[in-house]
Amino acid sequence: MRISGKHAFLVALVALTLAACGGTSTETSGGAGNLPPIIQGTPITSVAAGSSYSFTPKAADPDGNKLTFDAKGVPAWATFDATTGALSGTPTESDVGTSGMITIEVSDSMSITELTPFQISVTSSATVPPLSNSPPTIAGAPGTSATVGKVYTFTPVADDIDNDTLTFSIDNQPAWATFSPSTGQLRNPYQCRRRHHQQHRRPRE
């Protein structure tokens, strides 16, 4: 009887030791009969610098257990509330860009459920400066001498990469020439008309 009683005591002690060892498990699947918590929500994935951002997932536990939240990859400009699961903050221009992957999870102390990971893109709210204007180009080789009684004319070739309307101006315009601000042409119409008049008189000579 003593041996039997001692044997029974040892078996009971081993059983208690095994039970205590299993009780320290941190498996996220939960204990027998425990249902994992549920988390849902569609986070906003874009925010302008200077604007406030806020997202709070919806979570519930089928067993009515108390829930707590945790998050990974939270941007430096944002804060996370472990009680409500709310992610909020106001990014600045220095935060422009896309964050890393953000994961929000909920736990009932026995099981953990994660929301689908997401990223937040911060866009610049700065005023877009107008496009810079490119200067027009002008080319041509004007004649540097003119003969009395003969027509003189020169028209430069100009272009503008921005397709702006071009106008021309001139410095030191000769008194005997005319200039066109719309085409840039320089010519001596007086000599042209004189030549035409001489040609008109030739048949009468």
C-alpha positions as a Python dict, from the first residue, in 0.01 Angstrom:
ca = {
    (1, 'M'): (0, 0, 0),
    (2, 'R'): (282, 238, 73),
    (3, 'I'): (438, 174, -264),
    (4, 'S'): (104, 218, -438),
    (5, 'G'): (37, 544, -252),
    (6, 'K'): (382, 673, -332),
    (7, 'H'): (340, 580, -699),
    (8, 'A'): (5, 757, -715),
    (9, 'F'): (157, 1069, -565),
    (10, 'L'): (441, 1074, -820),
    (11, 'V'): (198, 1037, -1113),
    (12, 'A'): (-15, 1323, -983),
    (13, 'L'): (296, 1542, -942),
    (14, 'V'): (410, 1472, -1299),
    (15, 'A'): (64, 1554, -1430),
    (16, 'L'): (60, 1888, -1247),
    (17, 'T'): (405, 1974, -1378),
    (18, 'L'): (300, 1909, -1740),
    (19, 'A'): (-16, 2111, -1695),
    (20, 'A'): (179, 2405, -1559),
    (21, 'C'): (424, 2387, -1850),
    (22, 'G'): (142, 2395, -2108),
    (23, 'G'): (-23, 2691, -1930),
    (24, 'T'): (263, 2928, -2024),
    (25, 'S'): (201, 2891, -2401),
    (26, 'T'): (180, 3217, -2603),
    (27, 'E'): (34, 3068, -2918),
    (28, 'T'): (-174, 3322, -3109),
    (29, 'S'): (-433, 3061, -3205),
    (30, 'G'): (-594, 3094, -2862),
    (31, 'G'): (-706, 2833, -2616),
    (32, 'A'): (-960, 2561, -2682),
    (33, 'G'): (-1299, 2711, -2752),
    (34, 'N'): (-1162, 3066, -2795),
    (35, 'L'): (-1258, 3247, -3113),
    (36, 'P'): (-1009, 3502, -3254),
    (37, 'P'): (-1106, 3870, -3263),
    (38, 'I'): (-1226, 4035, -3584),
    (39, 'I'): (-1076, 4352, -3733),
    (40, 'Q'): (-1202, 4538, -4039),
    (41, 'G'): (-1155, 4870, -4215),
    (42, 'T'): (-1020, 5035, -4529),
    (43, 'P'): (-743, 5278, -4435),
    (44, 'I'): (-689, 5599, -4631),
    (45, 'T'): (-369, 5558, -4829),
    (46, 'S'): (-303, 5920, -4931),
    (47, 'V'): (-284, 6253, -4749),
    (48, 'A'): (-158, 6599, -4845),
    (49, 'A'): (118, 6758, -4639),
    (50, 'G'): (-36, 6991, -4381),
    (51, 'S'): (-365, 6797, -4370),
    (52, 'S'): (-470, 6576, -4082),
    (53, 'Y'): (-485, 6199, -4124),
    (54, 'S'): (-700, 5962, -3918),
    (55, 'F'): (-800, 5598, -3945),
    (56, 'T'): (-964, 5379, -3682),
    (57, 'P'): (-1039, 5013, -3763),
    (58, 'K'): (-1351, 4836, -3642),
    (59, 'A'): (-1287, 4540, -3415),
    (60, 'A'): (-1496, 4295, -3212),
    (61, 'D'): (-1447, 3969, -3021),
    (62, 'P'): (-1702, 3686, -3054),
    (63, 'D'): (-1629, 3581, -2696),
    (64, 'G'): (-1669, 3931, -2559),
    (65, 'N'): (-1307, 3945, -2444),
    (66, 'K'): (-1129, 4277, -2390),
    (67, 'L'): (-936, 4389, -2694),
    (68, 'T'): (-606, 4572, -2728),
    (69, 'F'): (-434, 4698, -3042),
    (70, 'D'): (-79, 4714, -3167),
    (71, 'A'): (82, 4852, -3482),
    (72, 'K'): (406, 4809, -3672),
    (73, 'G'): (564, 5045, -3922),
    (74, 'V'): (390, 5359, -3791),
    (75, 'P'): (526, 5669, -3975),
    (76, 'A'): (726, 5916, -3767),
    (77, 'W'): (461, 6185, -3823),
    (78, 'A'): (179, 5965, -3688),
    (79, 'T'): (74, 5830, -3347),
    (80, 'F'): (-108, 5507, -3261),
    (81, 'D'): (-365, 5448, -2987),
    (82, 'A'): (-336, 5097, -2842),
    (83, 'T'): (-681, 5126, -2683),
    (84, 'T'): (-883, 5221, -2991),
    (85, 'G'): (-649, 5123, -3274),
    (86, 'A'): (-662, 5477, -3412),
    (87, 'L'): (-377, 5593, -3635),
    (88, 'S'): (-356, 5971, -3672),
    (89, 'G'): (-122, 6260, -3741),
    (90, 'T'): (-41, 6557, -3963),
    (91, 'P'): (250, 6516, -4203),
    (92, 'T'): (459, 6811, -4323),
    (93, 'E'): (636, 6884, -4649),
    (94, 'S'): (943, 6705, -4514),
    (95, 'D'): (732, 6386, -4494),
    (96, 'V'): (641, 6384, -4863),
    (97, 'G'): (678, 6031, -4996),
    (98, 'T'): (540, 5683, -4930),
    (99, 'S'): (565, 5513, -4593),
    (100, 'G'): (675, 5158, -4533),
    (101, 'M'): (421, 4881, -4481),
    (102, 'I'): (193, 4948, -4182),
    (103, 'T'): (29, 4664, -3993),
    (104, 'I'): (-245, 4706, -3732),
    (105, 'E'): (-341, 4406, -3520),
    (106, 'V'): (-594, 4334, -3247),
    (107, 'S'): (-561, 4086, -2961),
    (108, 'D'): (-796, 3935, -2704),
    (109, 'S'): (-489, 3821, -2504),
    (110, 'M'): (-525, 3472, -2652),
    (111, 'S'): (-545, 3531, -3026),
    (112, 'I'): (-420, 3799, -3263),
    (113, 'T'): (-579, 3911, -3590),
    (114, 'E'): (-407, 4148, -3833),
    (115, 'L'): (-552, 4399, -4075),
    (116, 'T'): (-417, 4378, -4429),
    (117, 'P'): (-89, 4578, -4437),
    (118, 'F'): (-102, 4914, -4616),
    (119, 'Q'): (107, 5221, -4699),
    (120, 'I'): (36, 5594, -4676),
    (121, 'S'): (152, 5831, -4948),
    (122, 'V'): (212, 6192, -4843),
    (123, 'T'): (175, 6437, -5133),
    (124, 'S'): (308, 6791, -5148),
    (125, 'S'): (60, 7074, -5099),
    (126, 'A'): (306, 7342, -5209),
    (127, 'T'): (199, 7566, -5495),
    (128, 'V'): (337, 7435, -5821),
    (129, 'P'): (559, 7708, -5970),
    (130, 'P'): (486, 7808, -6329),
    (131, 'L'): (697, 7646, -6594),
    (132, 'S'): (1011, 7842, -6669),
    (133, 'N'): (1012, 8033, -6995),
    (134, 'S'): (1277, 7957, -7254),
    (135, 'P'): (1415, 8254, -7449),
    (136, 'P'): (1345, 8272, -7822),
    (137, 'T'): (1616, 8217, -8079),
    (138, 'I'): (1706, 8441, -8370),
    (139, 'A'): (1947, 8380, -8656),
    (140, 'G'): (2048, 8525, -8989),
    (141, 'A'): (2333, 8703, -9166),
    (142, 'P'): (2225, 9057, -9266),
    (143, 'G'): (2402, 9232, -9546),
    (144, 'T'): (2642, 9494, -9411),
    (145, 'S'): (2636, 9721, -9717),
    (146, 'A'): (2367, 9872, -9939),
    (147, 'T'): (2389, 10020, -10288),
    (148, 'V'): (2205, 10335, -10384),
    (149, 'G'): (1926, 10257, -10624),
    (150, 'K'): (1907, 9890, -10529),
    (151, 'V'): (1672, 9719, -10288),
    (152, 'Y'): (1805, 9620, -9949),
    (153, 'T'): (1614, 9370, -9741),
    (154, 'F'): (1687, 9137, -9452),
    (155, 'T'): (1449, 8916, -9252),
    (156, 'P'): (1587, 8714, -8957),
    (157, 'V'): (1475, 8361, -8877),
    (158, 'A'): (1327, 8336, -8526),
    (159, 'D'): (1167, 8057, -8324),
    (160, 'D'): (1034, 7998, -7974),
    (161, 'I'): (1033, 7657, -7807),
    (162, 'D'): (735, 7761, -7591),
    (163, 'N'): (538, 7860, -7902),
    (164, 'D'): (489, 8212, -7769),
    (165, 'T'): (402, 8493, -8008),
    (166, 'L'): (717, 8677, -8109),
    (167, 'T'): (769, 9048, -8167),
    (168, 'F'): (1082, 9220, -8292),
    (169, 'S'): (1260, 9545, -8210),
    (170, 'I'): (1561, 9724, -8355),
    (171, 'D'): (1831, 9962, -8240),
    (172, 'N'): (2007, 10217, -8462),
    (173, 'Q'): (1760, 10180, -8746),
    (174, 'P'): (1881, 10367, -9059),
    (175, 'A'): (1669, 10664, -9163),
    (176, 'W'): (1633, 10524, -9514),
    (177, 'A'): (1492, 10185, -9402),
    (178, 'T'): (1167, 10058, -9255),
    (179, 'F'): (1131, 9789, -8993),
    (180, 'S'): (848, 9541, -8922),
    (181, 'P'): (795, 9453, -8552),
    (182, 'S'): (590, 9149, -8651),
    (183, 'T'): (843, 8989, -8889),
    (184, 'G'): (1171, 9161, -8803),
    (185, 'Q'): (1222, 9259, -9168),
    (186, 'L'): (1446, 9556, -9246),
    (187, 'R'): (1426, 9706, -9596),
    (188, 'N'): (1443, 10028, -9800),
    (189, 'P'): (1105, 10070, -9972),
    (190, 'Y'): (1200, 10411, -10110),
    (191, 'Q'): (1466, 10266, -10333),
    (192, 'C'): (1227, 9986, -10426),
    (193, 'R'): (959, 10233, -10540),
    (194, 'R'): (1218, 10443, -10728),
    (195, 'R'): (1334, 10134, -10914),
    (196, 'H'): (975, 10042, -10999),
    (197, 'H'): (911, 10396, -11126),
    (198, 'Q'): (1219, 10381, -11349),
    (199, 'Q'): (1106, 10052, -11495),
    (200, 'H'): (763, 10203, -11564),
    (201, 'R'): (917, 10494, -11755),
    (202, 'R'): (1147, 10287, -11974),
    (203, 'P'): (885, 10198, -12236),
    (204, 'R'): (819, 10569, -12285),
    (205, 'E'): (1179, 10655, -12352),
}
